[in-house]
Amino acid sequence: MKFFITGSDTDVGKSFVTASLLRAFLEQGAKAVALKPVQTGCAEKSRIPKAKSRIPNENSRIPDENSRIPSQSLEPDFKEYIKAGQNADFKATCYTFAYPASPHFSAELEGKKIKARGILDFIEQNLAQITLIEGAGGILVPLNEKESFLDIAKELNAPVILVCKNCLGAINHALLNLEILHQNSIKLAALILNFHDENDAICLSNQQFLQKKFSCPIITLKNYKNNENYSNSAKDFRAFISKFLDKK
């Protein structure tokens, strides 16, 4: 069983959700892996130069392969998967870039190009009983001039888990993504409202409104404390994952 995890925006908590889901599946005895096919920001901040131009040149280009460290130890999302229980030796990515930006731009700065076929082949080679595939940014984030994560989601034919930050604007962001998924005949497995606050009127209003618009499960996640290995947030996914474990 495959799931594609995408977000309504950047920094909405996709990695948090992916790691929490991974932990939930592992706790139930499933053979689960989390993949992040494209990871940007894989360098220490002190080693990331400012990109002064969209076109790579001597002033804007990231240091070459010999001067940067493309180590998984610097892949921020991979670290979260390890905390959730994934084997530290498992290769979770196929494209890594130093600069923290949209994948197509980060690749451009290093004189490289991302190909959807390469991502799909990587996923196929690492399938497990449960495979969680985390995108970078949102569903329409470009991989190159012609391809985006939408192409990956369509080719995978896997249900999507959409992560939204539950704040002002969440309704619009969620509905725009729902429309894109609907237009491309992609099934939505769940909507995650992250950073949920039961005492916030906007959060509660968003939840109530979206429950009327979405037929899939809507799961709210709060800011957890003492959640180093994701065991607390994993509890919020137990009911959701149970129906998929029955199919193993």
C-alpha positions as a Python dict, from the first residue, in 0.01 Angstrom:
ca = {
    (1, 'M'): (0, 0, 0),
    (2, 'K'): (137, 339, -101),
    (3, 'F'): (47, 687, 27),
    (4, 'F'): (161, 1018, -118),
    (5, 'I'): (190, 1294, 143),
    (6, 'T'): (169, 1649, 16),
    (7, 'G'): (102, 1990, 168),
    (8, 'S'): (-113, 2293, 100),
    (9, 'D'): (202, 2506, 138),
    (10, 'T'): (559, 2481, 261),
    (11, 'D'): (622, 2445, 636),
    (12, 'V'): (281, 2298, 711),
    (13, 'G'): (426, 1990, 883),
    (14, 'K'): (443, 1721, 613),
    (15, 'S'): (750, 1561, 769),
    (16, 'F'): (586, 1564, 1111),
    (17, 'V'): (282, 1388, 967),
    (18, 'T'): (492, 1141, 767),
    (19, 'A'): (703, 1050, 1071),
    (20, 'S'): (392, 1018, 1288),
    (21, 'L'): (226, 788, 1034),
    (22, 'L'): (545, 585, 1004),
    (23, 'R'): (557, 542, 1381),
    (24, 'A'): (189, 445, 1391),
    (25, 'F'): (232, 173, 1127),
    (26, 'L'): (552, 40, 1287),
    (27, 'E'): (387, 19, 1629),
    (28, 'Q'): (119, -201, 1477),
    (29, 'G'): (379, -440, 1337),
    (30, 'A'): (358, -328, 974),
    (31, 'K'): (664, -330, 751),
    (32, 'A'): (660, 41, 672),
    (33, 'V'): (911, 281, 518),
    (34, 'A'): (909, 655, 457),
    (35, 'L'): (1063, 799, 142),
    (36, 'K'): (1153, 1158, 61),
    (37, 'P'): (1256, 1130, -305),
    (38, 'V'): (1364, 1494, -329),
    (39, 'Q'): (1525, 1675, -36),
    (40, 'T'): (1659, 2031, -47),
    (41, 'G'): (1840, 2221, 227),
    (42, 'C'): (2096, 1941, 275),
    (43, 'A'): (2384, 2158, 393),
    (44, 'E'): (2481, 2342, 705),
    (45, 'K'): (2353, 2699, 695),
    (46, 'S'): (2706, 2836, 706),
    (47, 'R'): (2781, 2658, 380),
    (48, 'I'): (2480, 2783, 183),
    (49, 'P'): (2561, 3090, -30),
    (50, 'K'): (2293, 3336, -130),
    (51, 'A'): (2149, 3275, -476),
    (52, 'K'): (2192, 3610, -651),
    (53, 'S'): (2055, 3503, -985),
    (54, 'R'): (1803, 3253, -1114),
    (55, 'I'): (2055, 3153, -1379),
    (56, 'P'): (2350, 2964, -1226),
    (57, 'N'): (2678, 3153, -1245),
    (58, 'E'): (2998, 3186, -1045),
    (59, 'N'): (2828, 3406, -783),
    (60, 'S'): (2514, 3200, -732),
    (61, 'R'): (2607, 2840, -781),
    (62, 'I'): (2627, 2602, -488),
    (63, 'P'): (2973, 2446, -432),
    (64, 'D'): (3040, 2140, -645),
    (65, 'E'): (3015, 1776, -531),
    (66, 'N'): (3364, 1777, -382),
    (67, 'S'): (3308, 2080, -162),
    (68, 'R'): (2961, 2014, -25),
    (69, 'I'): (2846, 1725, 191),
    (70, 'P'): (2552, 1534, 34),
    (71, 'S'): (2532, 1313, 342),
    (72, 'Q'): (2204, 1179, 473),
    (73, 'S'): (2315, 1308, 813),
    (74, 'L'): (2232, 1653, 676),
    (75, 'E'): (1891, 1558, 536),
    (76, 'P'): (1649, 1711, 789),
    (77, 'D'): (1346, 1498, 706),
    (78, 'F'): (1545, 1176, 706),
    (79, 'K'): (1643, 1251, 1066),
    (80, 'E'): (1276, 1262, 1162),
    (81, 'Y'): (1211, 923, 1002),
    (82, 'I'): (1495, 776, 1208),
    (83, 'K'): (1346, 922, 1527),
    (84, 'A'): (1017, 753, 1436),
    (85, 'G'): (1190, 416, 1405),
    (86, 'Q'): (1321, 387, 1049),
    (87, 'N'): (1654, 210, 998),
    (88, 'A'): (1931, 469, 984),
    (89, 'D'): (2104, 277, 704),
    (90, 'F'): (1801, 291, 477),
    (91, 'K'): (1837, 530, 183),
    (92, 'A'): (1524, 744, 189),
    (93, 'T'): (1611, 987, -92),
    (94, 'C'): (1729, 979, -451),
    (95, 'Y'): (1784, 1353, -511),
    (96, 'T'): (1951, 1576, -250),
    (97, 'F'): (2045, 1942, -289),
    (98, 'A'): (2214, 2194, -65),
    (99, 'Y'): (2003, 2503, -124),
    (100, 'P'): (1669, 2522, 67),
    (101, 'A'): (1432, 2610, -215),
    (102, 'S'): (1193, 2461, -470),
    (103, 'P'): (1350, 2140, -607),
    (104, 'H'): (1378, 2264, -965),
    (105, 'F'): (1567, 2576, -851),
    (106, 'S'): (1793, 2393, -606),
    (107, 'A'): (1881, 2145, -880),
    (108, 'E'): (1942, 2427, -1127),
    (109, 'L'): (2189, 2591, -890),
    (110, 'E'): (2394, 2272, -889),
    (111, 'G'): (2374, 2225, -1265),
    (112, 'K'): (2151, 1918, -1230),
    (113, 'K'): (1806, 1813, -1343),
    (114, 'I'): (1540, 1612, -1163),
    (115, 'K'): (1347, 1357, -1367),
    (116, 'A'): (1010, 1217, -1265),
    (117, 'R'): (1109, 879, -1407),
    (118, 'G'): (1407, 866, -1174),
    (119, 'I'): (1182, 934, -874),
    (120, 'L'): (931, 670, -978),
    (121, 'D'): (1203, 410, -1033),
    (122, 'F'): (1347, 489, -689),
    (123, 'I'): (1006, 443, -526),
    (124, 'E'): (946, 117, -711),
    (125, 'Q'): (1280, -19, -590),
    (126, 'N'): (1197, 60, -225),
    (127, 'L'): (837, -51, -188),
    (128, 'A'): (731, -212, 138),
    (129, 'Q'): (405, -335, 284),
    (130, 'I'): (334, 30, 367),
    (131, 'T'): (524, 297, 172),
    (132, 'L'): (490, 662, 271),
    (133, 'I'): (613, 900, 0),
    (134, 'E'): (661, 1258, 110),
    (135, 'G'): (668, 1528, -153),
    (136, 'A'): (849, 1862, -130),
    (137, 'G'): (614, 2154, -79),
    (138, 'G'): (280, 2123, -256),
    (139, 'I'): (132, 1908, -530),
    (140, 'L'): (221, 2154, -809),
    (141, 'V'): (580, 2219, -700),
    (142, 'P'): (794, 2182, -1016),
    (143, 'L'): (1061, 1919, -1057),
    (144, 'N'): (1181, 2069, -1383),
    (145, 'E'): (1038, 2286, -1661),
    (146, 'K'): (776, 2030, -1759),
    (147, 'E'): (715, 1798, -1463),
    (148, 'S'): (582, 1850, -1111),
    (149, 'F'): (486, 1640, -811),
    (150, 'L'): (141, 1614, -965),
    (151, 'D'): (294, 1388, -1230),
    (152, 'I'): (440, 1170, -955),
    (153, 'A'): (108, 1143, -773),
    (154, 'K'): (-78, 1054, -1092),
    (155, 'E'): (171, 789, -1196),
    (156, 'L'): (181, 633, -849),
    (157, 'N'): (-197, 599, -847),
    (158, 'A'): (-173, 615, -470),
    (159, 'P'): (-415, 787, -232),
    (160, 'V'): (-302, 1130, -118),
    (161, 'I'): (-276, 1255, 238),
    (162, 'L'): (-308, 1633, 232),
    (163, 'V'): (-152, 1832, 516),
    (164, 'C'): (-276, 2183, 592),
    (165, 'K'): (-176, 2423, 865),
    (166, 'N'): (-496, 2495, 1055),
    (167, 'C'): (-495, 2872, 1053),
    (168, 'L'): (-658, 3162, 869),
    (169, 'G'): (-654, 3068, 499),
    (170, 'A'): (-667, 2692, 551),
    (171, 'I'): (-1011, 2658, 394),
    (172, 'N'): (-903, 2819, 68),
    (173, 'H'): (-578, 2620, 55),
    (174, 'A'): (-755, 2292, 124),
    (175, 'L'): (-1029, 2347, -134),
    (176, 'L'): (-780, 2450, -404),
    (177, 'N'): (-588, 2127, -349),
    (178, 'L'): (-908, 1924, -344),
    (179, 'E'): (-1003, 2071, -682),
    (180, 'I'): (-665, 1981, -833),
    (181, 'L'): (-688, 1625, -702),
    (182, 'H'): (-1045, 1592, -829),
    (183, 'Q'): (-954, 1721, -1175),
    (184, 'N'): (-680, 1461, -1200),
    (185, 'S'): (-885, 1170, -1059),
    (186, 'I'): (-656, 1134, -757),
    (187, 'K'): (-812, 988, -443),
    (188, 'L'): (-779, 1180, -119),
    (189, 'A'): (-723, 941, 172),
    (190, 'A'): (-722, 1200, 451),
    (191, 'L'): (-700, 1570, 526),
    (192, 'I'): (-467, 1658, 814),
    (193, 'L'): (-525, 1985, 997),
    (194, 'N'): (-190, 2042, 1163),
    (195, 'F'): (-112, 2288, 1447),
    (196, 'H'): (-471, 2253, 1565),
    (197, 'D'): (-581, 2447, 1872),
    (198, 'E'): (-909, 2348, 2036),
    (199, 'N'): (-926, 2691, 2200),
    (200, 'D'): (-892, 2887, 1877),
    (201, 'A'): (-1217, 2994, 1708),
    (202, 'I'): (-1064, 2998, 1358),
    (203, 'C'): (-923, 2647, 1397),
    (204, 'L'): (-1261, 2514, 1508),
    (205, 'S'): (-1444, 2698, 1231),
    (206, 'N'): (-1205, 2561, 967),
    (207, 'Q'): (-1252, 2209, 1097),
    (208, 'Q'): (-1632, 2233, 1099),
    (209, 'F'): (-1651, 2387, 751),
    (210, 'L'): (-1412, 2139, 590),
    (211, 'Q'): (-1589, 1841, 747),
    (212, 'K'): (-1890, 1938, 537),
    (213, 'K'): (-1684, 1965, 217),
    (214, 'F'): (-1461, 1658, 246),
    (215, 'S'): (-1587, 1300, 248),
    (216, 'C'): (-1251, 1162, 364),
    (217, 'P'): (-1135, 1148, 727),
    (218, 'I'): (-1019, 1479, 873),
    (219, 'I'): (-754, 1441, 1141),
    (220, 'T'): (-649, 1726, 1369),
    (221, 'L'): (-300, 1735, 1518),
    (222, 'K'): (-185, 1965, 1794),
    (223, 'N'): (163, 2085, 1887),
    (224, 'Y'): (291, 1797, 2096),
    (225, 'K'): (538, 1818, 2381),
    (226, 'N'): (756, 1520, 2476),
    (227, 'N'): (709, 1371, 2130),
    (228, 'E'): (1073, 1299, 2044),
    (229, 'N'): (1004, 958, 1888),
    (230, 'Y'): (656, 1050, 1758),
    (231, 'S'): (483, 801, 1988),
    (232, 'N'): (231, 1060, 2107),
    (233, 'S'): (130, 1196, 1767),
    (234, 'A'): (119, 840, 1627),
    (235, 'K'): (-181, 772, 1853),
    (236, 'D'): (-391, 1016, 1648),
    (237, 'F'): (-350, 794, 1342),
    (238, 'R'): (-438, 456, 1493),
    (239, 'A'): (-801, 460, 1385),
    (240, 'F'): (-709, 585, 1035),
    (241, 'I'): (-444, 321, 967),
    (242, 'S'): (-643, 26, 1106),
    (243, 'K'): (-847, -22, 787),
    (244, 'F'): (-530, -44, 579),
    (245, 'L'): (-365, -294, 811),
    (246, 'D'): (-665, -523, 771),
    (247, 'K'): (-574, -551, 402),
    (248, 'K'): (-219, -672, 452),
}
